[in-house]
Amino acid sequence: MSERVLSMNLATLRGAWGLAEAVEGCLKQGITTISPWRDQIKAVGMEEARRIIAANGMRVASLCRGGMFVADTKAERQSALDDNRQAIDEAAEIGAGCLVLVVGGLPPSSKDLNESRKVVAEGLAAILPHARAAKVPLAVEPLHPMYAADRACINTIDQGLDLCEQLGDGVGIVIDAYHTWWDPNLAAAIARAGRMGRILGHHISDWLVPMRDMLLDRGMMGDGVIDLKAFRAMIEQAGYQGPQEVEIFSRDNWWKRPGDDVVRIALERFNTVC
Ligand code: ZN
């Protein structure tokens, strides 16, 4: 069994803390791996962000996020590509292990999801040379199909892996338990990801019943219906030895709590239910 390492996705702590406070709060409880979001870096400036990360010896699992390749006009698509190249540079500057991509759903004028998938593949191909040159792997995150319209038209691990096969080196996937737990092909898909060596990250949270908001009501591990121990066993069997990253968007609950409490409870649950 691999060493159990918890990475803290800083979205989890954004209700209480900015980058500096989050790093301090994580370190205080022994967490040394984080994934910041671009807005959290922008809020303090790149230079200061780099200083905070280096001075505290933090490991940066990933930068969140790029993507959103889908748009109605050519100009908008071009600006998305430019923004993604910028995100790649930012990921390189903070030494991130990869750049997480939420690829985009349907543009306003379209009902053609397969066209969106084509645009996403083209967008990834367009930024891939820049990513390879910067040595920043692109981590496509398949999202739950409830987001197919507005956030991501890549909805299963297998779809993500098909893209990897199509595009070659420099692209992998993030396997987020919240987004993928329902998949009837989950075990085989995780095993395939392992065989292909494409698992760049693994996010954990829980699926609450009932869920009050499809974006901002994710649960703390153990509060919902995902069998996180079984999930972990599949991921480890697939050869993934990286950290498990706690990523909880929770406007009305966890984002309202003191950051120290969120970190403490995440660690407790990580050690008991994951
Ligand atoms: Zn995620």
Residues whose N, C-alpha, C, O or C-beta is under 5 A from the ligand:
A	BS01	ZN	D176 H203 E247
